């Protein structure tokens, strides 16, 4: 069963993930629901990271912060379990990716603070409704993501480059893509760059740092949005003793609706 065929409610998708019935890329899954990036840190680093998110709202738009040791995102998804209900997780220790796992129950500690950050998958339904095709969904691929030369604003121990996601857009639809996505500031909002990838430090567009390569056709331009994988690049730079994140493209799907986060 492909991600693109899963149109169940957010609760049902989380149940399928928790019971290991399905795991995969969540783009196009439970359309209309807000999807979230995940970053989990020890409590002694949580204030610095909260400040980092506040200073960098484009790549790290905060949806919810869960108190130390708590596993339920009670504001966005009552009854869910942050340890089991994302489609995949990564474990970073001292700046090294040490594991990619289906659940984080074995890593859980009472001092861990969880951050849910808005994800650009959340505005993809609006793009499709506006007639803007999404090639990664058409091909069943993950979106392409790149580490850029755009610096975040440091906070405490956290600093590093912004990560972007890229979607090819037909040139005559670029203005519409900007208009549509700018209505969703809680899930990254308008693009941060359009056109030449070299201008933002991407040497080879065919070799993403995360996700899958996506073809860019002759009548298209690459369009780049700030990405919630940025904390993973920050982890590589700042080397906290422990940071747990979602696996790229495998998000936590909340009960919240995209429309509730849109601005007029």
Buried (B, 14 or more C-beta within 10 A) or exposed (E): EEBBEBEBEBBEBBBBBBEEEBBBBBBBBBBBBBBBBBBBBBBEBBEBBBBBBEEBBBBBBBBBBBEEEEBBBEBBBEEBBBBBBBBBBBBBBEBEBEBEBBBBEEBBEEEBBBBBBBBBBBBBBBBBEEEBEBBBBEEBBBBBBBBBEBEBEBBEEBBBBBBBBBBBBBEEBBEBBBEBBEBBBBBBBBBBBBEEBEEBBBEEBEEBBBBBBBEBEEEBBBBBBBBBBBBBBBBBBBBBEBBBBBBBBBBBBBBBEBEEBBEE
